Amino acid sequence: MWVGRKWRPICEDRAPYVQAVGVGKVVCRQLGLRGGAERYRMYANSSMPAVATVACTGKEKALLACSLNQPTSADSERGLCKTHLAVACAGVADNIVDVRLENGSTPYEGRLEVKLNGKWGVAREWTDDSLPMARLVCQELGLKGGALRYGDYYGSGALPPLIMGLNCTGARKLRDCPFSVVAPMDPVDPSAL
């Protein structure tokens, strides 16, 4: 965040996950990008944070419209925070164009795989409320209902992990759900429907 003619980090030490996702959505929207899943937490350096905590619903048009708490005297004495907020946005080209369920005992269940930018891969689901995502995937496949089985229930498969943090709360179509593209070092725990 630009403060006092200097870029400063946003501290995440006290931000619950749901607030971090809201902040991510706002940051990405402000940059003209989609998505906004919390990517990971970066260990802080010696920079004084611009903001100690941020709370966003995810619907704000800009970060300054969120609830911003300035660093306390304890933060100032410390000179830093333990972790900085890091966000992953999906670029305009990153669109889920197809979904399928693999390795299930029927065509109505299996490991969730998505086609993104012409490549198939495994979806890794990390959101707290996964029921909307399961329902939208089933709807996309012409099915009703939807439930999620956690972990590697249907095996990890041969395809690489492709997306994570698929969050469909409030979405009407799967293409409206924000997500992050998986980096090669991210752990894999495939979504199973």
Secondary structure, DSSP 8 states (H G I E B T S, - for coil): -EETTEE--BB-TT--HHHHHHHHHHHHHHTT-EEEEEEEEEE--S---SBSEEE--S--SSGGGSEEE---HHHHHH-S-SEEEEEEEE-TT--EEEEEEEE-SSTT-EEEEEEETTEEEEEE---S--HHHHHHHHHHTT------B-SSTT---SS-EEEE----TT-SSGGGS--EE--TTS---B-B-
